[in-house]
Amino acid sequence: MKELLYSLAHELVDHPESLDVREEENKGVVTLSLRVHPEDMGKVIGKQGRIANSMRQVLKACAIKENVKVNVDIDQI
């Protein structure tokens, strides 16, 4: 799932070299932390959070296949 989130975000941002995705698993819950350049925050989140919600839905569908739950956090570097 980490690679999926990275590839989705990589296509959206202007500063792909500053992308960082971290994955932590705790009791069947996977937390993915996406860190982006401050100038790319709007592109990753989208208007009213639509792009971020779409990425979360895709990752949740992937998580169902792996029998885990997933949380996605988006932060600035």
N, CA, C and O of each residue as an XYZ file, in Angstrom:
308
protein
N       0.818     -1.195      0.000
C       0.000      0.000      0.000
C       0.863      1.260      0.000
O       0.473      2.298     -0.535
N       2.030      1.148      0.604
C       2.946      2.287      0.638
C       3.325      2.708     -0.781
O       3.365      3.900     -1.089
N       3.600      1.734     -1.638
C       3.992      2.030     -3.020
C       2.835      2.622     -3.809
O       3.039      3.489     -4.660
N       1.620      2.157     -3.530
C       0.435      2.677     -4.205
C       0.225      4.142     -3.861
O      -0.019      4.956     -4.752
N       0.315      4.486     -2.596
C       0.151      5.882     -2.181
C       1.242      6.755     -2.787
O       0.977      7.873     -3.228
N       2.471      6.240     -2.807
C       3.578      7.006     -3.390
C       3.330      7.277     -4.871
O       3.536      8.395     -5.344
N       2.890      6.259     -5.599
C       2.684      6.449     -7.035
C       1.512      7.383     -7.325
O       1.563      8.146     -8.289
N       0.462      7.339     -6.511
C      -0.661      8.264     -6.697
C      -0.219      9.710     -6.451
O      -0.535     10.606     -7.234
N       0.505      9.922     -5.366
C       0.932     11.271     -5.010
C       2.013     11.788     -5.955
O       2.067     12.984     -6.238
N       2.868     10.902     -6.441
C       3.977     11.297     -7.311
C       3.474     11.966     -8.584
O       4.116     12.883     -9.095
N       2.345     11.522     -9.095
C       1.790     12.086    -10.321
C       1.134     13.449    -10.104
O       0.903     14.181    -11.066
N       0.834     13.796     -8.863
C       0.121     15.042     -8.581
C       1.033     16.230     -8.278
O       0.672     17.373     -8.558
N       2.200     15.972     -7.714
C       3.022     17.042     -7.145
C       4.017     17.621     -8.141
O       4.367     16.993     -9.140
N       4.464     18.843     -7.838
C       5.508     19.505     -8.630
C       6.906     19.210     -8.085
O       7.898     19.368     -8.797
N       6.984     18.787     -6.837
C       8.267     18.500     -6.187
C       8.296     17.032     -5.758
O       8.220     16.740     -4.565
N       8.405     16.108     -6.711
C       8.377     14.686     -6.347
C       9.584     14.234     -5.524
O       9.518     13.211     -4.842
N      10.671     14.978     -5.581
C      11.860     14.584     -4.818
C      11.648     14.754     -3.316
O      12.374     14.154     -2.523
N      10.673     15.557     -2.912
C      10.434     15.774     -1.489
C       9.314     14.893     -0.933
O       8.932     15.048      0.227
N       8.787     13.980     -1.734
C       7.749     13.067     -1.257
C       8.342     12.047     -0.300
O       9.445     11.543     -0.511
N       7.593     11.752      0.756
C       8.023     10.734      1.707
C       6.778     10.014      2.221
O       5.824     10.654      2.665
N       6.791      8.697      2.160
C       5.680      7.890      2.659
C       6.227      6.946      3.716
O       7.195      6.225      3.480
N       5.599      6.959      4.879
C       5.993      6.059      5.960
C       4.809      5.181      6.331
O       3.660      5.620      6.318
N       5.111      3.945      6.660
C       4.068      2.973      6.970
C       4.316      2.372      8.344
O       5.415      1.905      8.646
N       3.271      2.393      9.176
C       3.344      1.781     10.496
C       2.154      0.843     10.644
O       1.035      1.184     10.259
N       2.395     -0.326     11.198
C       1.308     -1.275     11.414
C       1.191     -1.568     12.896
O       2.186     -1.819     13.575
N      -0.048     -1.532     13.391
C      -0.295     -1.774     14.798
C      -1.634     -2.479     14.959
O      -2.683     -1.861     14.772
N      -1.615     -3.743     15.297
C      -2.823     -4.532     15.577
C      -3.836     -4.504     14.429
O      -5.023     -4.274     14.659
N      -3.385     -4.731     13.227
C      -4.282     -4.796     12.081
C      -4.681     -3.454     11.497
O      -5.528     -3.396     10.606
N      -4.086     -2.378     11.984
C      -4.350     -1.044     11.454
C      -3.054     -0.495     10.869
O      -2.051     -0.370     11.571
N      -3.082     -0.170      9.589
C      -1.911      0.380      8.911
C      -2.090      1.889      8.821
O      -3.105      2.369      8.316
N      -1.113      2.628      9.305
C      -1.128      4.084      9.216
C      -0.083      4.513      8.209
O       1.106      4.241      8.377
N      -0.533      5.186      7.159
C       0.369      5.707      6.130
C       0.492      7.208      6.318
O      -0.513      7.916      6.368
N       1.713      7.691      6.422
C       1.974      9.125      6.564
C       2.611      9.630      5.282
O       3.710      9.212      4.917
N       1.922     10.523      4.608
C       2.413     11.127      3.373
C       2.898     12.525      3.691
O       2.139     13.365      4.173
N       4.183     12.769      3.413
C       4.756     14.102      3.645
C       5.097     14.704      2.299
O       5.782     14.083      1.486
N       4.615     15.919      2.065
C       4.810     16.596      0.785
C       5.374     17.994      1.015
O       5.339     18.526      2.125
N       5.885     18.564     -0.050
C       6.384     19.938     -0.035
C       5.200     20.867      0.254
O       4.089     20.592     -0.199
N       5.412     21.964      1.002
C       4.307     22.867      1.329
C       3.567     23.423      0.105
O       2.361     23.663      0.166
N       4.278     23.626     -0.990
C       3.622     24.154     -2.191
C       2.698     23.121     -2.846
O       1.836     23.487     -3.646
N       2.867     21.847     -2.519
C       2.075     20.788     -3.130
C       0.891     20.347     -2.280
O       0.137     19.466     -2.695
N       0.710     20.928     -1.118
C      -0.387     20.510     -0.242
C      -1.747     20.662     -0.920
O      -2.584     19.764     -0.830
N      -1.971     21.767     -1.586
C      -3.254     21.996     -2.245
C      -3.523     21.001     -3.355
O      -4.667     20.604     -3.576
N      -2.485     20.601     -4.046
C      -2.653     19.641     -5.138
C      -2.980     18.250     -4.615
O      -3.750     17.518     -5.236
N      -2.408     17.886     -3.493
C      -2.644     16.561     -2.925
C      -4.014     16.504     -2.240
O      -4.700     15.484     -2.306
N      -4.403     17.582     -1.594
C      -5.691     17.593     -0.898
C      -6.840     17.844     -1.869
O      -7.870     17.174     -1.790
N      -6.681     18.793     -2.777
C      -7.730     19.094     -3.746
C      -8.811     19.989     -3.155
O      -8.809     20.286     -1.961
N      -9.726     20.409     -4.005
C     -10.818     21.266     -3.556
C     -11.733     20.481     -2.626
O     -12.227     19.409     -2.974
N     -11.946     21.032     -1.451
C     -12.774     20.434     -0.410
C     -12.326     19.018     -0.058
O     -13.134     18.216      0.412
N     -11.046     18.700     -0.280
C     -10.483     17.419      0.104
C     -10.854     16.262     -0.802
O     -10.720     15.105     -0.404
N     -11.311     16.541     -1.993
C     -11.789     15.479     -2.877
C     -10.683     14.535     -3.333
O     -10.894     13.324     -3.388
N      -9.519     15.064     -3.657
C      -8.419     14.190     -4.110
C      -7.927     13.332     -2.953
O      -7.688     12.137     -3.123
N      -7.775     13.937     -1.774
C      -7.332     13.171     -0.604
C      -8.342     12.074     -0.266
O      -7.950     10.950      0.047
N      -9.624     12.386     -0.326
C     -10.642     11.371     -0.043
C     -10.629     10.267     -1.085
O     -10.842      9.102     -0.750
N     -10.383     10.610     -2.334
C     -10.309      9.595     -3.380
C      -9.121      8.664     -3.158
O      -9.239      7.451     -3.334
N      -7.983      9.226     -2.774
C      -6.822      8.385     -2.484
C      -7.115      7.464     -1.307
O      -6.724      6.297     -1.317
N      -7.804      7.986     -0.288
C      -8.153      7.163      0.867
C      -9.079      6.018      0.468
O      -8.926      4.900      0.961
N     -10.032      6.282     -0.417
C     -10.954      5.230     -0.850
C     -10.220      4.125     -1.614
O     -10.505      2.944     -1.420
N      -9.296      4.498     -2.466
C      -8.524      3.500     -3.208
C      -7.705      2.654     -2.241
O      -7.640      1.434     -2.388
N      -7.083      3.288     -1.260
C      -6.277      2.551     -0.293
C      -7.133      1.671      0.610
O      -6.701      0.587      1.002
N      -8.333      2.117      0.942
C      -9.223      1.285      1.750
C      -9.662      0.058      0.974
O      -9.794     -1.021      1.551
N      -9.889      0.204     -0.323
C     -10.233     -0.956     -1.149
C      -9.077     -1.949     -1.191
O      -9.294     -3.160     -1.158
N      -7.874     -1.447     -1.260
C      -6.683     -2.311     -1.234
C      -6.538     -2.979      0.135
O      -6.134     -4.138      0.219
N      -6.861     -2.263      1.190
C      -6.733     -2.795      2.547
C      -7.731     -3.919      2.803
O      -7.441     -4.845      3.560
N      -8.901     -3.844      2.178
C      -9.899     -4.904      2.350
C      -9.349     -6.228      1.842
O      -9.580     -7.272      2.451
N      -8.621     -6.190      0.727
C      -8.035     -7.416      0.183
C      -6.996     -8.017      1.132
O      -6.800     -9.232      1.157
N      -6.336     -7.163      1.908
C      -5.293     -7.630      2.829
C      -5.814     -7.838      4.252
O      -5.042     -8.166      5.153
N      -7.120     -7.647      4.457
C      -7.765     -7.826      5.764
C      -7.167     -6.929      6.848
O      -6.935     -7.380      7.970
N      -6.919     -5.671      6.517
C      -6.449     -4.687      7.486
C      -7.260     -3.409      7.308
O      -8.005     -3.257      6.339
N      -7.103     -2.507      8.247
C      -7.692     -1.173      8.117
C      -6.561     -0.202      7.845
O      -5.424     -0.429      8.259
N      -6.873      0.879      7.150
C      -5.830      1.827      6.776
C      -6.253      3.248      7.136
O      -7.413      3.626      6.969
N      -5.303      4.022      7.628
C      -5.476      5.451      7.888
C      -4.406      6.190      7.103
O      -3.259      5.747      7.039
N      -4.779      7.313      6.506
C      -3.837      8.107      5.719
C      -3.739      9.492      6.323
O      -4.748     10.178      6.484
N      -2.529      9.905      6.657
C      -2.251     11.239      7.169
C      -1.419     11.979      6.143
O      -0.484     11.420      5.570
N      -1.763     13.256      5.908
C      -1.024     14.095      4.965
C      -0.437     15.266      5.731
O      -1.164     16.022      6.376
N       0.877     15.415      5.660
C       1.590     16.462      6.388
C       2.546     17.192      5.464
O       2.889     16.705      4.386
N       2.974     18.382      5.910
C       4.000     19.138      5.204
C       5.365     18.714      5.720
O       5.503     18.217      6.837
N       6.364     18.922      4.883
C       7.739     18.662      5.310
C       8.223     19.830      6.124
O       9.362     19.828      6.591
